Amino acid sequence: MSSFLHIFIANSCDAYRLSIILFLLNRFEIISKEPLIILDGAHNPEAVHRLREEIDKLLPGKRLEIVFASFKDKNIALMLPELSLIGNIHLTTFNHTRARSADDYFLYLNEYDFNDDYKNLINTLKEDSSNIILITGSLAFTYEVRNFLNGK
């Protein structure tokens, strides 16, 4: 952390609280209990690995329905196999200039399904209340999904 930011946060209780809130949002955030919907902004292989370890601890033996969207510059070659250990991956996209489209996922379309409408995909997965749905792959994506699920 830069010394300027450290001093700013140290001198501002509100800024400190805000930084904690922003960190906690998008990190294993439970947004619905039935069905269980978890938002996690894991957007690199290390974060996905930690997320998979948490899922293994908190939901041992459970298979998740994973809704995944990422930016074009992310290393999904390492992220997707890790996530496939805990669930069924559904690739999608969202409204951002850096977001992957179906064409950007072309190497993975034989292994995972792609749905270009994440809202429809999530609504379909929500129809089965026994599903555990994990939304991940990008902080920007989980932010957009949170707004969608909260009716914004």
Helices and strands as residue ranges (DSSP letters): H 3-10, H 13-24, E 29-33, E 36-40, H 45-58, E 64-68, H 76-84, E 87-92, G 103-108, E 113-115, H 118-126, E 132-136, H 139-149
